[in-house]
């Protein structure tokens, strides 16, 4: 039986994305809610409402998401004489539909790697469609984790901050770390970088989902932040960390940062000179899929 085929109904949370690779000919049934299907190589998207189904007609990657609310989906092989009908939708140029999340030919993918326990993780730039997923991820962090990341007791990101997180340019951006569980992409970490006005200083911050601590993900994100900052011409990385955030201070020290620079009574500024040639795994190797990452 193909791993893509599941006769058992699957519940998708709002904005959760299910990956189907090389599923041409499979049928996607929507039992409840509404689904949005984006296929690589298809200029149109497909909306499948409750009681409808759609036969995937493209090779490659298809993304099935629940964009407006939870939905129930079943994926199975097509049965003869059982036609499916669903509404095709041509997305406008400014759409933030799942199409923007389609990693066409993996071009948006920065790297696919393995954590120390063998779990595969991908890291990619965030796009506008990720804003809701990032908000859900932030809400799902424990209070200490949110406080350590944002240096304030917030519950969620403001609309203005969400807009910044979902966009990127040649001076700032967000990286999203994901893994796949039962075929669905799950966000497990994020990292933010911003190039200062001098063009030589990169300010960074990151967080890791509480269930993913002590598995090497923080080290992975630090490495990607350094690679990205180098590509933008930065010579120094800086970040502010709470005195009480021992885990982040330990990670920074392990990643080569000077962690003894007090910013104020509650914060420590971590600083790393990245102007010299990188010692250890170079960025081009870091971006090669399957490379083990140290804890």
Secondary structure by P-SEA (a helix, b strand, c coil): ccccccccbbbbcccbbbbbcccccbbbbbcccbbbbbbccccbbbbbccccccccccccbbbbbbccccbbbbbbcccccbbbbbbbbbccccccccccccccccccccbbbbccccbbbbbbbbcccaaaaaaaaaaaccaaaaaaacccccccccaaaaaaaaccccccbbbbbbbbcccbbbbcbbbbbbbccccccccccccccccccccaaaaaaaaaaaaaaaaacccbbbbcccccaaaaaaaaaaacccccccccccbbbbbbbcccccccccccccccccccccc
